[in-house]
Amino acid sequence: MGKHMDKHISKNPETRHLGEDVIHYREYKILLKPDRFTSKHGFVEFWKDVSKTIDKLGLKVDTDRSAFDSQVREVLFYDTPQFDLYNHHFILRKRTFYDQGWPRPSHELTFKYRDPDLKAAAAVDVRPRLGGHDEIKFKEELLLERDRLGGIRTVYSHGCVLTSPSIELDRGIEDISKAFPTLKKIDITPRTQMELVNNVAVEEVQNTMGMIHFHHHFKGKATVAIWRSRALEKSLSGEFAFQCKFDRLEEVSKESIELSEEFYKMVQLDCAEWVKLGTTKTAMVYGLGDGGRLKNRE
């Protein structure tokens, strides 16, 4: 077994269980070229190619009954004009779901810290000071290597997901810090204004394809999505992802972990003409326009 595997399944409590938060998700992400997704046809053709890789490895898939029915969501990122949150590894994102063209009354607010170092990610207390929270999500995210297909790099995401919190996102950083106290550690002028990043409102069109099984009850929910800038009427990026949930990673079969990683690497190569290297969806939103220079390249 390679060094990569040894790192992920270590039973050392110092590296796998830090504080109260333990990794409960492993999310595998592949960025896709947006120009191939101009209609439902793009989703159908991409899934056909992914299915060939699934068949090669003899994997079982429970295809979703509504696999080719798209869900539409609006995604908004908030930060200071100089991107102080992002440059300190934080992301503040609001997501609104739509039904038949109309926004739902509730929305989802995600506040998270991302870092390639597990200890650094685990040490950040992302809990809000709002008298409760919906869910803390601690994920290991598997991403493409920046310059070649068939590889893996890892980022750890420690986040809090809230449903319709009473927070005004376009006020000063001081107000946001009252909701998320960990932000007080960032050296920013308290009255620094928060604003919509690069004035970009993202329209996310996502299809839930189904559940991919990697044996021994280890399975991942697969999705295909495309992000578009509403203001610019420009497609930003596509993404194929599958997310596996578990109680403790140490209890997951080594065979299943290896199989999921083999699939992740193989689908990159088999679908090479679809894959986009060198960035992430969030980084693309931050990289639009003239709104500052990023230090924290994901």
Buried (B, 14 or more C-beta within 10 A) or exposed (E): EEEEEEEBBBEEEEEBBBEEBBBBBBBBBBBBBBEBBEEEEBBEEBBEBBBEBBEEBEBEBEBBEEBBEBBBBBBBBBBBEBBBBBBBBBBBBBBBBBEEEEEEEEBBBBBBBBBBEBEBBBBBBBBBEBEEBBEBBBBBBBBBEEEEBEBBEBBBBBBBBBEEBEBEBEBBBBBBBBBBEBBEEBEBEEEBEBBBBBEBBBBBBBBBBBBBBBBBEBBBBBBBBBBBBEEBEEBBBBBBBBBBBBEEBBEBBEEBBBBBBBBBBBBBEBBEEBBBBEBBBBBBBBBBEEBBEEEBEB
